[in-house]
Amino acid sequence: MVYPSRPRSQVIAERAFDAFQRFLHVEALSGVVLLVAAVVAMLWANSAFSSSYDAFWHTPVSVSVGSFAFSQSFHFIINDGLMTAFFLVVGMEIRRETHEGALKDVRQAMLPVIAAIGGVIGPALIYVALNTDPVARRGWAVPTATDIAFAVGILALLGRSIPANVRVFLLALAVIDDVVAILIIALAYSTGLSFTGILIAGAGVLLVLGLQRVGVGSAFAYVPAGAVVWGGFLLAGAHPTLAGVVLGMLTPVAALPMQEPPADAASKAIAELRDRSDIPTSQRLRQVRVATREILPPVVRVQSALHPWVAYLVMPLFALANAGVTFGNSELAAGGSQFVMVGIAVALIAGKPIGVIGATWLMVRCGWGILPPGVSWAGVILVGLLAGVGFTMSTFIALLAFDDRSLLEAAKLGVLVGSGASACLGFLWGALRVRRNTSIGEAAG
């Protein structure tokens, strides 16, 4: 059978769409989009339309069905709703790293684990030393986090001259940082927990496990159960986005068991679709869908599907809604606010690299660990500098730490200054070492 040639416009459109799909998975680009969103937010908050910034994000959105009514602001929908998808991706990243990544082997994982712990203790100590007021001290955890997307995106800008193991080391450290940040949010920034909410969240988790047990592979089937977990966390007094972490950690790392390998099953189903007429077409198409779906394990499949939405919609919206700091705000001139801003900025710029590099040096010096193959001390310094980019997670923790508007604005400004300076220092250090032909991946001496 001879098929007619496709129109040239269709071929061009398909190639353009494929290129766009690849473009969306470029890590450096997502960091740029996040930066642009933050800049737009700051320009908006300091423009002639500054009064509309807070007014817009606190506009109530209401939905009612019969006696049920839901009313929350855009700010809540983004910070407590959409950010759940961000935490879901974080949870799946942790799941993958502990199953098949840099955190799989305990001995291999010890170095980034200790480096990450140093990267939490260092900035926390600096912040506490600069902030003696009990209210201001609630922000001690703000500079302890690392923004995975931003930090890895900056590393990607340096090109292929950066060894792969430097990226793995940074990714492992950032993932552990996120684990610590999640524990801090759950333990330090959750109000008195409601037993009823915990029971509801637990019921949602059991429903997820039950669906997995009976072999339900469609991700959409888990949305109602995920909503129950989210609602349970909200009612319990814990931040509801933590539901994303729980669901991400529960995502299976293996495809559903099948009678034959998924690729073979897909080929067989396609052959039957072409050659057999005794099986209904809908049934054969379903067999093809299931087989092709199970070629990738759920943790990889769902994470890949969510990545563009999180990187180019959720995180930019979060930045746009929360990075709008008014620089001319007289409240920032208050003594307590200034110390919060300076404490966070200094902790990110200096505390993070000091903690990461110092803990790594101590581990190697005492013989408790060795640098990964292809990672030199220049690479460790690069990782330490980029670990100070705490933008998304640090801003999120600041929102939980401070109720006082002046302290929150100061914390946001400190995060922006500290993360921006860390990003610039990391990029300049990496570019300088590459330009001087001093490999960041030379073996440690």
C-alpha positions in Angstrom: 0.0 0.0 0.0 1.4 3.4 -1.0 0.7 6.3 1.3 0.5 9.8 0.0 3.3 12.1 0.9 2.7 14.4 3.8 2.3 18.1 3.2 5.5 20.1 3.8 3.8 22.3 6.4 3.0 19.2 8.5 6.6 18.0 8.4 7.8 21.5 9.4 5.2 21.7 12.2 6.2 18.3 13.6 9.9 19.1 13.5 9.2 22.4 15.3 7.1 20.7 17.9 9.8 18.1 18.6 12.5 20.9 18.9 10.2 22.7 21.3 9.8 19.6 23.4 13.5 19.2 23.6 13.9 22.9 24.4 11.5 22.6 27.4 13.8 20.0 29.0 16.9 22.2 28.8 17.9 22.8 32.5 19.6 26.2 31.9 16.5 27.6 30.2 14.2 26.8 33.2 16.6 28.8 35.5 16.5 31.7 33.1 12.7 31.7 33.0 12.6 31.6 36.8 15.0 34.5 37.0 12.9 36.5 34.5 9.8 35.9 36.6 11.6 37.2 39.7 12.8 40.3 37.9 9.3 41.0 36.5 7.9 40.7 40.0 10.4 43.2 41.4 9.8 45.6 38.6 6.0 45.3 39.1 6.3 45.8 42.9 8.4 48.9 42.4 6.6 50.5 39.5 3.8 53.0 39.4 1.4 50.1 39.5 2.9 48.7 42.8 -0.5 48.8 44.6 -1.9 46.4 42.1 0.8 43.7 42.9 -0.5 42.7 46.3 -4.1 43.4 45.3 -3.9 41.0 42.3 -2.3 38.1 44.1 -4.7 38.4 47.0 -7.8 38.5 44.8 -10.2 35.9 46.1 -11.2 33.0 43.8 -14.5 31.4 44.7 -16.2 28.2 43.5 -19.5 26.9 44.9 -21.5 23.8 44.2 -24.8 23.6 46.1 -24.0 24.1 49.8 -20.2 23.6 49.2 -18.2 26.8 48.7 -14.4 27.3 48.2 -12.9 30.7 48.4 -9.1 31.4 48.4 -6.8 34.0 47.0 -4.5 33.5 44.0 -1.6 33.5 46.5 -3.0 30.5 48.3 -3.8 28.6 45.1 -0.2 29.0 44.0 1.7 28.6 47.3 -0.4 25.9 48.8 -1.9 24.3 45.7 0.3 24.5 42.6 3.5 24.2 44.6 2.3 20.7 45.6 3.4 19.7 42.0 6.8 21.1 42.7 7.1 19.1 45.9 5.8 16.1 44.1 8.7 16.3 41.6 11.1 16.8 44.6 9.7 13.7 46.2 10.2 11.7 43.0 13.7 13.0 42.6 14.5 11.8 46.1 12.9 8.4 45.4 15.0 8.0 42.2 18.2 9.1 43.8 17.8 6.6 46.7 16.9 3.8 44.3 19.3 4.2 41.4 21.2 7.4 41.8 24.0 8.9 43.9 22.2 8.1 47.2 21.7 4.4 46.4 25.0 3.2 47.9 25.4 4.3 51.5 29.2 4.6 51.3 29.0 6.6 48.1 26.3 8.9 49.5 28.1 9.7 52.8 30.2 12.5 51.3 27.3 14.5 49.8 25.2 13.8 52.9 27.8 15.2 55.3 28.5 18.1 52.8 24.8 18.9 52.8 24.6 18.8 56.6 27.5 21.2 56.7 25.7 23.3 54.2 22.7 23.5 56.6 24.6 24.0 59.9 27.0 26.7 58.4 24.3 29.2 57.2 22.0 28.5 60.2 24.8 29.4 62.7 25.7 32.6 60.8 22.0 33.7 60.7 21.5 33.0 64.4 24.7 34.9 65.3 23.4 38.0 63.4 19.8 37.7 64.7 19.4 37.6 68.5 15.7 38.6 68.5 13.5 35.5 69.1 11.0 36.5 66.4 13.7 37.1 63.8 15.4 33.8 64.8 12.4 32.0 63.3 14.1 32.5 60.0 17.1 30.4 60.8 16.1 27.8 58.3 15.6 30.2 55.4 19.2 30.1 54.1 19.7 26.4 54.6 18.0 25.3 51.4 19.3 24.9 47.8 17.2 25.5 44.7 17.9 22.4 42.5 16.5 23.8 39.3 18.3 27.1 39.6 21.7 25.7 40.7 21.8 22.8 38.2 20.6 25.3 35.5 23.6 27.6 36.2 25.9 24.6 36.1 24.4 23.7 32.7 25.3 27.2 31.4 29.0 26.4 31.9 28.7 23.7 29.2 30.1 20.2 28.8 33.6 21.1 30.2 32.1 20.5 33.7 32.5 16.8 34.5 29.3 14.8 34.9 30.3 13.8 38.5 30.3 17.4 39.6 26.7 17.7 38.5 25.9 14.4 40.3 27.6 15.7 43.5 25.6 19.0 43.3 22.3 17.2 42.6 22.8 14.7 45.4 23.7 17.6 47.8 20.6 19.6 46.7 18.3 16.6 47.1 19.6 16.0 50.6 19.2 19.7 51.3 15.6 19.4 50.2 15.0 16.4 52.5 16.3 18.5 55.4 14.2 21.5 54.4 11.1 19.2 54.2 11.8 17.9 57.7 12.3 21.4 59.0 9.0 22.5 57.4 7.2 19.5 58.9 8.7 19.9 62.4 9.4 23.6 62.9 6.8 25.4 60.8 3.7 23.3 61.3 1.1 24.4 63.8 -0.5 22.1 66.4 -1.4 19.0 64.4 -5.0 17.9 64.2 -5.6 14.2 64.7 -8.5 14.2 62.4 -6.4 15.7 59.6 -3.7 13.1 60.1 -6.3 10.3 59.9 -7.6 11.7 56.6 -4.1 12.0 55.2 -3.4 8.5 56.3 -6.6 7.2 54.6 -5.4 8.9 51.4 -2.0 7.2 51.6 -3.7 3.8 52.2 -5.9 4.5 49.1 -2.7 5.2 47.0 -1.1 2.0 48.3 -4.3 0.0 47.6 -4.4 1.3 44.0 -0.8 0.3 43.5 -1.5 -3.1 45.0 -4.3 -3.9 42.5 -2.1 -2.8 39.6 -3.6 0.6 38.6 -1.0 2.2 36.4 -2.7 5.4 35.2 -1.4 8.5 37.0 -4.8 10.2 36.7 -6.4 7.4 38.8 -4.3 8.6 41.8 -5.4 12.3 41.6 -8.5 11.8 43.9 -6.4 9.9 46.5 -3.7 12.6 46.2 -6.4 15.3 46.8 -7.4 13.4 50.0 -3.8 13.4 51.3 -3.5 17.1 50.4 -6.7 17.9 52.3 -5.6 15.9 55.2 -2.4 17.8 55.6 -4.2 21.1 55.3 -6.7 20.1 58.0 -3.9 18.6 60.2 -2.1 22.0 60.4 0.9 20.8 58.4 1.7 22.6 55.1 -0.4 20.9 52.4 2.4 20.9 49.9 4.1 18.2 51.9 1.5 15.9 50.5 3.4 16.2 47.2 6.6 14.9 48.9 4.7 11.9 50.4 3.1 11.0 47.1 6.4 11.4 45.3 8.2 9.1 47.7 5.4 6.5 47.2 5.7 6.6 43.4 6.8 3.1 42.2 10.3 2.8 40.8 9.4 -0.3 38.7 6.8 -0.7 36.0 3.8 -2.9 36.5 4.6 -6.7 36.1 3.5 -8.0 32.7 3.6 -11.4 31.2 6.3 -10.2 28.8 8.6 -7.2 28.5 6.6 -4.0 27.8 8.5 -3.4 24.6 7.7 -6.9 23.3 4.1 -6.5 24.4 3.8 -3.2 22.6 5.2 -4.7 19.4 2.8 -7.7 19.6 -0.2 -5.4 20.3 0.7 -3.2 17.3 1.1 -6.3 15.1 -2.3 -7.5 16.2 -3.8 -4.1 15.5 -2.6 -4.4 11.9 -3.2 -8.1 11.2 -6.1 -9.3 13.3 -9.7 -8.4 13.0 -11.3 -10.7 15.5 -10.2 -8.4 18.4 -12.1 -5.1 18.9 -10.0 -2.1 17.9 -10.6 -0.4 21.2 -9.2 -3.4 23.1 -6.1 -3.6 20.9 -5.5 0.2 21.3 -5.8 -0.2 25.0 -3.2 -3.0 24.9 -0.9 -0.7 22.9 -1.4 2.1 25.4 -0.7 0.0 28.5 2.4 -1.7 27.0 4.0 1.6 25.8 3.1 3.3 29.1 4.9 0.5 31.1 8.1 0.8 29.2 9.2 3.5 31.7 8.7 3.1 35.4 6.1 5.4 36.9 8.6 7.5 38.9 10.4 8.4 35.6 7.2 8.7 33.5 5.4 11.0 35.8 8.4 13.2 36.6 9.1 13.7 32.9 5.5 14.6 32.3 5.4 17.1 35.1 8.8 18.7 34.6 7.8 21.2 31.9 4.7 22.3 33.8 6.6 22.7 37.1 9.6 24.4 35.4 7.8 26.8 33.1 4.5 27.4 34.9 4.5 26.5 38.6 7.9 27.9 39.6 7.7 31.1 37.5 4.2 31.8 39.0 5.6 31.2 42.5 8.4 33.7 41.7 6.0 36.2 40.2 3.7 36.0 43.2 6.4 36.1 45.9 9.5 37.9 44.7 7.9 41.3 44.5 9.9 43.1 47.2 9.4 46.9 47.4 12.9 48.4 47.7 11.6 51.8 48.8 9.7 50.3 51.7 10.5 52.2 54.8 9.8 49.1 56.9 13.1 47.5 55.6 15.0 50.3 57.3 14.0 48.9 60.7 16.9 47.4 62.7 15.4 44.0 63.1 14.5 43.8 59.4 18.0 44.8 58.3 19.6 42.0 60.4 17.2 39.5 58.9 18.1 40.6 55.3 21.8 40.7 56.0 21.8 37.5 57.9 20.1 35.5 55.1 22.2 37.1 52.4 25.5 36.5 54.2 24.4 33.0 55.2 23.7 32.0 51.6 26.8 33.7 50.1 29.3 32.7 52.8 27.7 30.1 55.1 26.7 27.7 52.4 30.1 27.3 50.7 31.9 27.4 54.1 29.7 24.6 55.4 29.8 22.5 52.2 33.5 22.9 51.5 34.5 22.6 55.2 32.4 19.4 55.8 33.8 17.8 52.6 37.4 18.7 53.5 36.9 17.2 57.0 35.5 14.0 55.6 38.4 13.6 53.1 41.1 14.7 55.6 39.9 12.2 58.2 39.8 9.4 55.6 36.0 8.9 56.0 35.4 9.6 52.4 37.1 10.4 49.0 36.1 12.8 46.3 34.1 11.2 43.5 36.1 10.3 40.4 36.6 13.3 38.2 35.8 15.9 41.0 38.7 18.1 42.1 38.7 20.7 44.9 37.9 23.3 42.3 34.7 21.4 41.6 33.9 21.2 45.3 34.2 25.0 45.5 31.9 25.3 42.5 29.3 23.1 44.2 29.6 25.0 47.5 29.1 28.4 45.7 26.1 27.1 43.7 24.6 25.6 46.9 24.0 29.1 48.1 21.3 29.6 45.4 18.3 28.9 47.6 15.7 30.9 45.7 12.5 28.8 45.5 12.8 26.7 48.7 14.3 29.6 50.7 11.5 31.9 49.7 9.0 29.2 50.6 10.4 28.7 54.1 10.5 32.5 54.6 6.7 32.6 53.9 6.2 30.0 56.7 8.7 31.6 59.1 7.5 35.2 59.2 4.0 36.6 59.8 5.4 40.2 60.2 5.3 41.9 56.8 8.5 43.9 57.3 10.5 40.8 58.4 9.0 38.8 55.5 10.0 41.5 52.9 13.5 41.6 54.4 13.8 37.9 54.2 12.7 37.8 50.6 15.2 40.5 49.8 18.0 38.6 51.6 17.1 35.5 49.6 17.2 37.4 46.3 20.5 39.1 47.1 22.1 36.0 48.5 20.9 33.7 45.7 21.8 36.2 43.0 25.3 36.7 44.4 25.9 33.0 44.9 24.7 32.3 41.3 27.1 35.0 39.9 30.0 33.8 42.0 29.5 30.2 41.1 29.2 31.0 37.4 32.3 33.3 37.4 34.3 30.7 39.3 33.3 27.9 36.9 33.9 30.1 33.8 37.3 31.3 35.2 38.5 27.7 35.8 37.4 26.6 32.4 39.0 29.6 30.7 42.3 29.0 32.4 42.1 25.4 31.2 42.2 24.2 34.8 39.9 21.3 34.8 37.3 21.3 37.6 37.4 17.5 37.1 41.1 16.8 37.8 41.7 14.1 40.3 42.1 15.3 43.8 45.7 15.5 44.9 
